[in-house]
Amino acid sequence: MRSLLPFYYYGPDLSIEDLNILTRILIFIGVIALAVAALWIVINWKLLKKAGKPGWIALIPFYNTWSLFEIATGHGAYMLLLFIPVANVIVSIYYYVKLSVAFSKEEVYCLGLIFLPLIFHMILAFSQTPYVGPQGRASADPNGRYYRNYAGTPYGPAPGRPYGQYGYQQQPYTRNYGGQTRVTSNFCPNCGAPIQNTRFCGNCGYDIFNNR
């Protein structure tokens, strides 16, 4: 028993060279971890900014997750389910599905967010993909009475929508484009953003004239 005491208390002998190698490995892992953490902050910052929220929220623990759930699902309180076993898996999948839809993607895009989260979150953050909200991409019904989400499902008459949101239209006015006078709206029928005297929406690129 006494012969084992030196090994038990001091462990195996390590040379100075071994310690230097171990130190370098630990420093390298730490730098990579910090770089990934910083990149996640930048990604979340961009996502929040696209959704119209202050980017600095990405720096605040818990509140940043709450805000991301809010822009994806419309309810930040869903984040609390992450602390419940089994429910956290279900709500995470639901979050990724809604995040895909909120940034103009199909539901299957969530598979990329689940299995390659860093890459697919970067695509959402740094691409020109617009934020359209938890209901998904909106488009005008041909008869002008209803607005639809990207899947084509009606979700409400235009007059009942709040100001500046999908489905809202001010009194139309006319524009002259290519020798033709066309009636347009002050707001993009696709994403609800104000139209700044141009054929294409500055927020989502929607062709105002050819898609009416």
Secondary structure by P-SEA (a helix, b strand, c coil): cccccccccccccccaaaaaaaaaaaaaaaaaaaaaaaaaaaaaaaaaaaacccccccccaaaaaaaaaaaaccccccccccccaaaaaaaaaaaaaaaaaaacccccccccccccaaaaaaaaccccccccccccbbbbcccccccccccccccccccccccccccccccbbbbbcccbbbbbcccccccccccccccccccccccccccc
